[in-house]
Amino acid sequence: MDAILTQYIDAYYLRIIILIGINIILALGLNIITGVTGQLSMGHAGFMSIGAYTAAILTMKFGLPFWMALLAGASLAAFFGFLIGIPTLRLEGDYLAMVTIGFAEIIRVFFLNFEPGGKAVGLYGMPQHTTFTIVWVLVIIVILLNAKLLESRTGRAFYAIRENEIAAQASGINTTRFKVLAFTVGSFLGGLGGGLYAHYMSYIAPQDFAFMKSIEILNMVVLGGMGSIPGTILGTIILTIAPEMLRIVADYRLLFYGALLVILMIFRPNGLLGDIRIYDIRKRWFNRGVN
């Protein structure tokens, strides 16, 4: 499949398509934490870096098969998500955001001084196991599992916590358990995306996972629509392609992002597709088929 694609699609465009897939996995992870459960996390790049470095070191230095290394990196990121989720249960809004920023910076500084990770120079020479087929098969699986999760009782509990945590708790929802679960699942997807990124770029360094990377992923969720899977996918596509289109005005790229978000907050406060869920799309298509 990948050999055929390289014959008909320019390598530059194929690279963008693969990066879109990786970013969708990353953004869907953050969407569970911030978009669905309402916990403002601004350190998602920290979980991405854990998955990236873990998977890269396991394949390069220990000869572990790619799939095992990928799952190991994602699982370690989920473990740290679980750990960071527990002490932040009493925090919300700006305070939670500051804790997650601090966590991501701690992880970045750790890798700056981590000998097996190449310190500030980074790691290079990873085998390029990440392909179009692997990425998009995983994207489809992640989207389906996300949709299944958000349509379940767990997903409804996540939405209830976002809307009103006190009311959710009064209704018998164990908010502690579900908030930690959201952090764990979202971090797992962040680590998964990081492992794929490392084995596609074949080079990673601590600066690849700086604060602006977390903001970039957060913008994808906000632009498309908080809590919406179709919205997150659309926001990811737009913000992955936009930097390539704005290379001629690279110095003003952040100005463009800021203006875009301001306009969005004025005219579409819920995001481009904030009110649309997978369930709504499927229901409309089903009703159309019945009619």
BALOBA-1460 file (C-alpha; in Angstrom, 3 decimals):
// residues 291
<rec num="1" residu="m" x="0.000" y="0.000" z="0.000"/>
<rec num="2" residu="d" x="2.708" y="2.479" z="1.001"/>
<rec num="3" residu="a" x="4.830" y="1.586" z="-2.043"/>
<rec num="4" residu="i" x="1.868" y="2.364" z="-4.312"/>
<rec num="5" residu="l" x="1.199" y="5.691" z="-2.584"/>
<rec num="6" residu="t" x="4.796" y="6.845" z="-3.001"/>
<rec num="7" residu="q" x="4.433" y="6.338" z="-6.750"/>
<rec num="8" residu="y" x="1.318" y="8.493" z="-7.106"/>
<rec num="9" residu="i" x="1.607" y="11.023" z="-4.264"/>
<rec num="10" residu="d" x="4.437" y="13.510" z="-3.909"/>
<rec num="11" residu="a" x="6.613" y="12.798" z="-0.831"/>
<rec num="12" residu="y" x="5.904" y="16.279" z="0.551"/>
<rec num="13" residu="y" x="2.114" y="15.819" z="0.463"/>
<rec num="14" residu="l" x="2.405" y="12.272" z="1.821"/>
<rec num="15" residu="r" x="4.393" y="13.645" z="4.755"/>
<rec num="16" residu="i" x="1.644" y="16.179" z="5.521"/>
<rec num="17" residu="i" x="-1.039" y="13.458" z="5.362"/>
<rec num="18" residu="i" x="0.919" y="11.251" z="7.791"/>
<rec num="19" residu="l" x="1.474" y="14.178" z="10.179"/>
<rec num="20" residu="i" x="-2.251" y="14.947" z="10.048"/>
<rec num="21" residu="g" x="-2.942" y="11.377" z="11.173"/>
<rec num="22" residu="i" x="-0.434" y="11.580" z="14.044"/>
<rec num="23" residu="n" x="-1.850" y="14.944" z="15.139"/>
<rec num="24" residu="i" x="-5.405" y="13.579" z="15.086"/>
<rec num="25" residu="i" x="-4.388" y="10.886" z="17.590"/>
<rec num="26" residu="l" x="-2.691" y="13.508" z="19.797"/>
<rec num="27" residu="a" x="-5.631" y="15.924" z="19.598"/>
<rec num="28" residu="l" x="-8.247" y="13.241" z="20.308"/>
<rec num="29" residu="g" x="-6.320" y="12.376" z="23.465"/>
<rec num="30" residu="l" x="-6.394" y="15.995" z="24.636"/>
<rec num="31" residu="n" x="-10.032" y="16.258" z="23.591"/>
<rec num="32" residu="i" x="-10.960" y="13.588" z="26.164"/>
<rec num="33" residu="i" x="-9.170" y="15.507" z="28.932"/>
<rec num="34" residu="t" x="-10.053" y="19.093" z="28.045"/>
<rec num="35" residu="g" x="-12.860" y="19.004" z="25.489"/>
<rec num="36" residu="v" x="-15.039" y="16.283" z="27.015"/>
<rec num="37" residu="t" x="-14.199" y="16.298" z="30.739"/>
<rec num="38" residu="g" x="-13.420" y="20.013" z="30.975"/>
<rec num="39" residu="q" x="-9.972" y="19.732" z="32.605"/>
<rec num="40" residu="l" x="-7.723" y="22.391" z="31.089"/>
<rec num="41" residu="s" x="-4.448" y="20.627" z="30.312"/>
<rec num="42" residu="m" x="-1.676" y="22.674" z="28.724"/>
<rec num="43" residu="g" x="1.077" y="20.095" z="28.999"/>
<rec num="44" residu="h" x="0.043" y="17.450" z="26.479"/>
<rec num="45" residu="a" x="3.444" y="17.648" z="24.785"/>
<rec num="46" residu="g" x="4.908" y="16.170" z="27.977"/>
<rec num="47" residu="f" x="2.967" y="12.929" z="27.473"/>
<rec num="48" residu="m" x="3.889" y="12.982" z="23.795"/>
<rec num="49" residu="s" x="7.591" y="13.236" z="24.673"/>
<rec num="50" residu="i" x="7.375" y="10.319" z="27.128"/>
<rec num="51" residu="g" x="5.872" y="8.102" z="24.418"/>
<rec num="52" residu="a" x="8.371" y="9.314" z="21.817"/>
<rec num="53" residu="y" x="11.526" y="8.832" z="23.871"/>
<rec num="54" residu="t" x="10.407" y="5.538" z="25.425"/>
<rec num="55" residu="a" x="9.507" y="3.961" z="22.080"/>
<rec num="56" residu="a" x="12.660" y="5.306" z="20.399"/>
<rec num="57" residu="i" x="15.026" y="4.057" z="23.136"/>
<rec num="58" residu="l" x="13.360" y="0.624" z="23.255"/>
<rec num="59" residu="t" x="13.677" y="0.080" z="19.492"/>
<rec num="60" residu="m" x="17.169" y="1.592" z="19.114"/>
<rec num="61" residu="k" x="18.987" y="0.398" z="22.221"/>
<rec num="62" residu="f" x="17.057" y="-2.736" z="23.220"/>
<rec num="63" residu="g" x="15.922" y="-4.008" z="19.811"/>
<rec num="64" residu="l" x="12.289" y="-4.278" z="20.910"/>
<rec num="65" residu="p" x="9.751" y="-4.765" z="18.082"/>
<rec num="66" residu="f" x="8.067" y="-1.544" z="16.959"/>
<rec num="67" residu="w" x="4.569" y="-2.466" z="18.146"/>
<rec num="68" residu="m" x="5.771" y="-3.464" z="21.607"/>
<rec num="69" residu="a" x="7.839" y="-0.280" z="21.920"/>
<rec num="70" residu="l" x="4.876" y="1.818" z="20.770"/>
<rec num="71" residu="l" x="2.550" y="0.251" z="23.364"/>
<rec num="72" residu="a" x="5.217" y="0.527" z="26.065"/>
<rec num="73" residu="g" x="5.658" y="4.259" z="25.364"/>
<rec num="74" residu="a" x="1.907" y="4.873" z="25.355"/>
<rec num="75" residu="s" x="1.463" y="2.850" z="28.570"/>
<rec num="76" residu="l" x="4.226" y="4.777" z="30.361"/>
<rec num="77" residu="a" x="2.611" y="8.058" z="29.270"/>
<rec num="78" residu="a" x="-0.738" y="6.750" z="30.605"/>
<rec num="79" residu="f" x="0.949" y="5.896" z="33.917"/>
<rec num="80" residu="f" x="2.257" y="9.458" z="34.238"/>
<rec num="81" residu="g" x="-1.193" y="10.731" z="33.243"/>
<rec num="82" residu="f" x="-2.641" y="8.669" z="36.092"/>
<rec num="83" residu="l" x="-0.054" y="10.080" z="38.516"/>
<rec num="84" residu="i" x="-0.607" y="13.685" z="37.426"/>
<rec num="85" residu="g" x="-4.379" y="13.175" z="37.520"/>
<rec num="86" residu="i" x="-4.525" y="12.219" z="41.196"/>
<rec num="87" residu="p" x="-3.001" y="15.347" z="42.829"/>
<rec num="88" residu="t" x="-4.814" y="17.706" z="40.447"/>
<rec num="89" residu="l" x="-8.304" y="16.501" z="41.398"/>
<rec num="90" residu="r" x="-8.865" y="19.500" z="43.635"/>
<rec num="91" residu="l" x="-7.624" y="21.914" z="40.976"/>
<rec num="92" residu="e" x="-9.462" y="23.384" z="38.030"/>
<rec num="93" residu="g" x="-9.169" y="26.141" z="35.463"/>
<rec num="94" residu="d" x="-5.977" y="28.202" z="35.580"/>
<rec num="95" residu="y" x="-4.513" y="26.281" z="38.524"/>
<rec num="96" residu="l" x="-4.806" y="22.941" z="36.729"/>
<rec num="97" residu="a" x="-3.335" y="24.506" z="33.588"/>
<rec num="98" residu="m" x="-0.305" y="25.739" z="35.557"/>
<rec num="99" residu="v" x="0.289" y="22.284" z="37.064"/>
<rec num="100" residu="t" x="0.199" y="20.599" z="33.636"/>
<rec num="101" residu="i" x="2.527" y="23.256" z="32.190"/>
<rec num="102" residu="g" x="4.929" y="22.634" z="35.060"/>
<rec num="103" residu="f" x="4.752" y="18.872" z="34.492"/>
<rec num="104" residu="a" x="5.558" y="19.245" z="30.786"/>
<rec num="105" residu="e" x="8.512" y="21.514" z="31.584"/>
<rec num="106" residu="i" x="9.848" y="19.045" z="34.166"/>
<rec num="107" residu="i" x="9.713" y="16.269" z="31.556"/>
<rec num="108" residu="r" x="11.415" y="18.475" z="28.947"/>
<rec num="109" residu="v" x="14.230" y="19.445" z="31.323"/>
<rec num="110" residu="f" x="14.611" y="15.797" z="32.333"/>
<rec num="111" residu="f" x="15.198" y="14.790" z="28.705"/>
<rec num="112" residu="l" x="17.605" y="17.721" z="28.305"/>
<rec num="113" residu="n" x="19.825" y="15.956" z="30.853"/>
<rec num="114" residu="f" x="18.948" y="12.334" z="30.083"/>
<rec num="115" residu="e" x="22.049" y="10.579" z="28.743"/>
<rec num="116" residu="p" x="20.290" y="7.652" z="26.945"/>
<rec num="117" residu="g" x="18.055" y="10.239" z="25.234"/>
<rec num="118" residu="g" x="20.976" y="12.189" z="23.807"/>
<rec num="119" residu="k" x="20.510" y="15.130" z="26.193"/>
<rec num="120" residu="a" x="20.051" y="18.476" z="24.358"/>
<rec num="121" residu="v" x="21.258" y="16.993" z="21.062"/>
<rec num="122" residu="g" x="18.386" y="14.521" z="20.997"/>
<rec num="123" residu="l" x="18.030" y="11.064" z="19.508"/>
<rec num="124" residu="y" x="18.528" y="10.341" z="15.830"/>
<rec num="125" residu="g" x="18.667" y="7.303" z="13.568"/>
<rec num="126" residu="m" x="15.415" y="5.666" z="14.685"/>
<rec num="127" residu="p" x="14.105" y="3.153" z="12.135"/>
<rec num="128" residu="q" x="11.266" y="4.721" z="10.134"/>
<rec num="129" residu="h" x="8.616" y="2.166" z="11.086"/>
<rec num="130" residu="t" x="5.767" y="4.691" z="10.977"/>
<rec num="131" residu="t" x="4.026" y="4.493" z="7.600"/>
<rec num="132" residu="f" x="0.839" y="5.858" z="6.050"/>
<rec num="133" residu="t" x="-0.952" y="2.530" z="6.528"/>
<rec num="134" residu="i" x="0.027" y="2.129" z="10.187"/>
<rec num="135" residu="v" x="-0.884" y="5.715" z="11.062"/>
<rec num="136" residu="w" x="-4.284" y="5.748" z="9.387"/>
<rec num="137" residu="v" x="-5.273" y="2.278" z="10.577"/>
<rec num="138" residu="l" x="-4.539" y="3.503" z="14.106"/>
<rec num="139" residu="v" x="-6.436" y="6.761" z="13.428"/>
<rec num="140" residu="i" x="-9.551" y="4.806" z="12.399"/>
<rec num="141" residu="i" x="-9.269" y="2.535" z="15.455"/>
<rec num="142" residu="v" x="-8.789" y="5.509" z="17.802"/>
<rec num="143" residu="i" x="-11.770" y="7.378" z="16.290"/>
<rec num="144" residu="l" x="-14.038" y="4.336" z="16.609"/>
<rec num="145" residu="l" x="-12.953" y="3.656" z="20.197"/>
<rec num="146" residu="n" x="-13.357" y="7.366" z="21.047"/>
<rec num="147" residu="a" x="-16.864" y="7.371" z="19.625"/>
<rec num="148" residu="k" x="-17.721" y="4.181" z="21.531"/>
<rec num="149" residu="l" x="-16.326" y="5.647" z="24.761"/>
<rec num="150" residu="l" x="-18.161" y="8.958" z="24.483"/>
<rec num="151" residu="e" x="-21.488" y="7.243" z="23.710"/>
<rec num="152" residu="s" x="-21.140" y="4.959" z="26.744"/>
<rec num="153" residu="r" x="-22.073" y="5.687" z="30.363"/>
<rec num="154" residu="t" x="-18.456" y="6.685" z="30.947"/>
<rec num="155" residu="g" x="-18.627" y="9.253" z="28.164"/>
<rec num="156" residu="r" x="-21.871" y="10.692" z="29.520"/>
<rec num="157" residu="a" x="-20.215" y="10.941" z="32.929"/>
<rec num="158" residu="f" x="-17.308" y="12.851" z="31.348"/>
<rec num="159" residu="y" x="-19.709" y="15.348" z="29.758"/>
<rec num="160" residu="a" x="-21.634" y="15.699" z="33.031"/>
<rec num="161" residu="i" x="-18.420" y="16.583" z="34.897"/>
<rec num="162" residu="r" x="-17.617" y="19.209" z="32.270"/>
<rec num="163" residu="e" x="-21.038" y="20.831" z="32.495"/>
<rec num="164" residu="n" x="-21.346" y="20.855" z="36.297"/>
<rec num="165" residu="e" x="-19.068" y="18.802" z="38.508"/>
<rec num="166" residu="i" x="-21.081" y="19.409" z="41.678"/>
<rec num="167" residu="a" x="-24.339" y="18.349" z="40.015"/>
<rec num="168" residu="a" x="-22.599" y="15.280" z="38.557"/>
<rec num="169" residu="q" x="-21.337" y="14.293" z="41.996"/>
<rec num="170" residu="a" x="-24.795" y="14.810" z="43.471"/>
<rec num="171" residu="s" x="-26.185" y="12.479" z="40.777"/>
<rec num="172" residu="g" x="-23.962" y="9.655" z="42.031"/>
<rec num="173" residu="i" x="-21.083" y="10.019" z="39.554"/>
<rec num="174" residu="n" x="-17.685" y="9.240" z="41.041"/>
<rec num="175" residu="t" x="-16.008" y="12.370" z="39.698"/>
<rec num="176" residu="t" x="-12.615" y="11.427" z="41.159"/>
<rec num="177" residu="r" x="-12.511" y="8.138" z="39.284"/>
<rec num="178" residu="f" x="-13.695" y="9.583" z="35.983"/>
<rec num="179" residu="k" x="-11.322" y="12.581" z="36.016"/>
<rec num="180" residu="v" x="-8.339" y="10.304" z="36.616"/>
<rec num="181" residu="l" x="-9.618" y="7.942" z="33.914"/>
<rec num="182" residu="a" x="-9.867" y="10.837" z="31.430"/>
<rec num="183" residu="f" x="-6.280" y="11.869" z="32.172"/>
<rec num="184" residu="t" x="-5.068" y="8.283" z="31.809"/>
<rec num="185" residu="v" x="-6.810" y="7.606" z="28.484"/>
<rec num="186" residu="g" x="-5.870" y="10.995" z="27.038"/>
<rec num="187" residu="s" x="-2.232" y="10.540" z="28.088"/>
<rec num="188" residu="f" x="-2.139" y="7.076" z="26.514"/>
<rec num="189" residu="l" x="-3.136" y="8.585" z="23.158"/>
<rec num="190" residu="g" x="-0.571" y="11.356" z="23.650"/>
<rec num="191" residu="g" x="2.153" y="8.742" z="24.181"/>
<rec num="192" residu="l" x="0.915" y="6.735" z="21.203"/>
<rec num="193" residu="g" x="1.140" y="9.802" z="18.958"/>
<rec num="194" residu="g" x="4.616" y="10.538" z="20.322"/>
<rec num="195" residu="g" x="5.878" y="7.038" z="19.494"/>
<rec num="196" residu="l" x="4.540" y="7.307" z="15.957"/>
<rec num="197" residu="y" x="6.104" y="10.756" z="15.562"/>
<rec num="198" residu="a" x="9.523" y="9.550" z="16.710"/>
<rec num="199" residu="h" x="9.547" y="6.624" z="14.292"/>
<rec num="200" residu="y" x="8.447" y="8.809" z="11.403"/>
<rec num="201" residu="m" x="10.801" y="11.762" z="11.865"/>
<rec num="202" residu="s" x="13.745" y="9.496" z="12.857"/>
<rec num="203" residu="y" x="14.968" y="12.370" z="15.034"/>
<rec num="204" residu="i" x="13.588" y="13.862" z="18.236"/>
<rec num="205" residu="a" x="14.935" y="16.485" z="20.638"/>
<rec num="206" residu="p" x="13.547" y="18.093" z="23.826"/>
<rec num="207" residu="q" x="12.726" y="21.325" z="21.965"/>
<rec num="208" residu="d" x="10.261" y="19.380" z="19.787"/>
<rec num="209" residu="f" x="8.042" y="19.031" z="22.871"/>
<rec num="210" residu="a" x="8.225" y="22.552" z="24.256"/>
<rec num="211" residu="f" x="5.282" y="24.595" z="25.564"/>
<rec num="212" residu="m" x="4.264" y="25.777" z="22.080"/>
<rec num="213" residu="k" x="3.683" y="22.172" z="21.013"/>
<rec num="214" residu="s" x="1.108" y="21.791" z="23.794"/>
<rec num="215" residu="i" x="-0.551" y="25.038" z="22.718"/>
<rec num="216" residu="e" x="-0.621" y="23.838" z="19.113"/>
<rec num="217" residu="i" x="-2.456" y="20.635" z="20.089"/>
<rec num="218" residu="l" x="-4.830" y="22.596" z="22.364"/>
<rec num="219" residu="n" x="-5.639" y="24.973" z="19.488"/>
<rec num="220" residu="m" x="-6.648" y="21.995" z="17.338"/>
<rec num="221" residu="v" x="-9.217" y="20.948" z="19.935"/>
<rec num="222" residu="v" x="-10.510" y="24.485" z="20.543"/>
<rec num="223" residu="l" x="-10.711" y="25.390" z="16.847"/>
<rec num="224" residu="g" x="-12.694" y="22.304" z="15.868"/>
<rec num="225" residu="g" x="-14.962" y="22.285" z="18.895"/>
<rec num="226" residu="m" x="-14.465" y="21.168" z="22.473"/>
<rec num="227" residu="g" x="-15.769" y="17.641" z="23.008"/>
<rec num="228" residu="s" x="-16.527" y="16.989" z="19.342"/>
<rec num="229" residu="i" x="-14.662" y="14.201" z="17.545"/>
<rec num="230" residu="p" x="-15.509" y="15.532" z="14.024"/>
<rec num="231" residu="g" x="-14.566" y="19.020" z="15.216"/>
<rec num="232" residu="t" x="-11.226" y="17.871" z="16.615"/>
<rec num="233" residu="i" x="-10.436" y="16.117" z="13.331"/>
<rec num="234" residu="l" x="-11.329" y="19.240" z="11.308"/>
<rec num="235" residu="g" x="-9.325" y="21.525" z="13.609"/>
<rec num="236" residu="t" x="-6.319" y="19.200" z="13.340"/>
<rec num="237" residu="i" x="-6.458" y="19.135" z="9.549"/>
<rec num="238" residu="i" x="-6.659" y="22.951" z="9.353"/>
<rec num="239" residu="l" x="-3.844" y="23.612" z="11.831"/>
<rec num="240" residu="t" x="-1.555" y="20.971" z="10.323"/>
<rec num="241" residu="i" x="-1.935" y="22.340" z="6.798"/>
<rec num="242" residu="a" x="-1.936" y="26.039" z="7.796"/>
<rec num="243" residu="p" x="1.783" y="26.229" z="8.791"/>
<rec num="244" residu="e" x="2.747" y="24.785" z="5.415"/>
<rec num="245" residu="m" x="0.673" y="27.438" z="3.635"/>
<rec num="246" residu="l" x="2.088" y="30.197" z="5.836"/>
<rec num="247" residu="r" x="5.774" y="29.404" z="5.343"/>
<rec num="248" residu="i" x="6.216" y="32.599" z="3.314"/>
<rec num="249" residu="v" x="5.093" y="34.625" z="6.361"/>
<rec num="250" residu="a" x="6.558" y="32.331" z="9.042"/>
<rec num="251" residu="d" x="7.352" y="35.273" z="11.353"/>
<rec num="252" residu="y" x="3.642" y="36.123" z="11.561"/>
<rec num="253" residu="r" x="2.356" y="32.577" z="12.005"/>
<rec num="254" residu="l" x="1.499" y="33.022" z="15.708"/>
<rec num="255" residu="l" x="-0.268" y="36.293" z="14.895"/>
<rec num="256" residu="f" x="-2.449" y="34.373" z="12.445"/>
<rec num="257" residu="y" x="-3.270" y="31.703" z="15.046"/>
<rec num="258" residu="g" x="-4.191" y="34.332" z="17.625"/>
<rec num="259" residu="a" x="-6.412" y="36.247" z="15.207"/>
<rec num="260" residu="l" x="-8.083" y="33.007" z="14.112"/>
<rec num="261" residu="l" x="-8.940" y="32.063" z="17.701"/>
<rec num="262" residu="v" x="-10.241" y="35.566" z="18.516"/>
<rec num="263" residu="i" x="-12.533" y="35.515" z="15.465"/>
<rec num="264" residu="l" x="-13.655" y="32.019" z="16.386"/>
<rec num="265" residu="m" x="-14.502" y="32.998" z="19.969"/>
<rec num="266" residu="i" x="-16.625" y="35.885" z="18.658"/>
<rec num="267" residu="f" x="-18.576" y="34.097" z="15.937"/>
<rec num="268" residu="r" x="-18.310" y="30.402" z="16.928"/>
<rec num="269" residu="p" x="-17.644" y="30.189" z="20.687"/>
<rec num="270" residu="n" x="-18.201" y="26.403" z="20.624"/>
<rec num="271" residu="g" x="-15.726" y="25.882" z="17.776"/>
<rec num="272" residu="l" x="-16.352" y="25.067" z="14.130"/>
<rec num="273" residu="l" x="-18.170" y="21.798" z="14.894"/>
<rec num="274" residu="g" x="-18.559" y="22.079" z="18.651"/>
<rec num="275" residu="d" x="-22.208" y="21.032" z="18.640"/>
<rec num="276" residu="i" x="-21.736" y="18.010" z="16.367"/>
<rec num="277" residu="r" x="-20.895" y="14.546" z="17.635"/>
<rec num="278" residu="i" x="-20.327" y="11.212" z="15.879"/>
<rec num="279" residu="y" x="-23.640" y="10.009" z="17.301"/>
<rec num="280" residu="d" x="-25.498" y="12.935" z="15.675"/>
<rec num="281" residu="i" x="-23.916" y="12.266" z="12.264"/>
<rec num="282" residu="r" x="-24.726" y="8.552" z="12.400"/>
<rec num="283" residu="k" x="-28.295" y="9.277" z="13.497"/>
<rec num="284" residu="r" x="-28.851" y="11.701" z="10.612"/>
<rec num="285" residu="w" x="-27.501" y="9.224" z="8.043"/>
<rec num="286" residu="f" x="-29.605" y="6.434" z="9.533"/>
<rec num="287" residu="n" x="-32.764" y="8.538" z="9.428"/>
<rec num="288" residu="r" x="-32.018" y="9.545" z="5.839"/>
<rec num="289" residu="g" x="-31.623" y="5.882" z="4.897"/>
<rec num="290" residu="v" x="-34.923" y="4.975" z="6.579"/>
<rec num="291" residu="n" x="-36.750" y="7.770" z="4.756"/>
